[in-house]
Amino acid sequence: MDSPLPGFESVKVRALLAYLAAEYDRPHNRESLATLLWLTGRSNRHEQLRYALADLRKVIGDRDASPHTCLSLRESLQLIGRPI
């Protein structure tokens, strides 16, 4: 069995990647993702999603990639191209 991709700061970040990869062919509403992964207060969920996205981009090498693998818009997130 393969070991998981190393470097994630939390299981939630790994879950975010899995969800985006499984549903890579469409954008996902940030509010829905935050609610799905974090059941805390609204502002805290959005903050947690921002941190998770930054960690995700770091682990998959997307911060310096051109083009980016993760399309991050004001209202949505989406993996672009083939799933990781």
C-alpha positions, 0 to 999 in steps of 0.5 A, a space after each residue: 500500500 502506498 503511503 499518503 502524500 507527506 507534508 500536510 499540516 492536518 487531516 482536513 487538508 488531506 480531506 480537502 484535496 481528496 474532495 477536490 480531486 474526486 470532483 475535479 471537473 467542476 468548481 466548488 463553492 467555498 462556503 459549502 467546502 468550509 461547512 463540509 469540513 469545519 463545523 465551527 463558527 462561520 468566520 472561523 470556517 472561512 479562516 480555516 479554509 484559507 489556511 487549508 488552501 495555503 497548506 494544500 498549495 504548498 504540499 502539491 507544489 502549486 504556489 510556484 506552478 504555472 499554470 496552477 493546479 488549483 483555481 482559487 476564485 473569490 467564491 469557489 475552488 477547483 482543481 484544473 486538469 487531471 486529478 492528482 
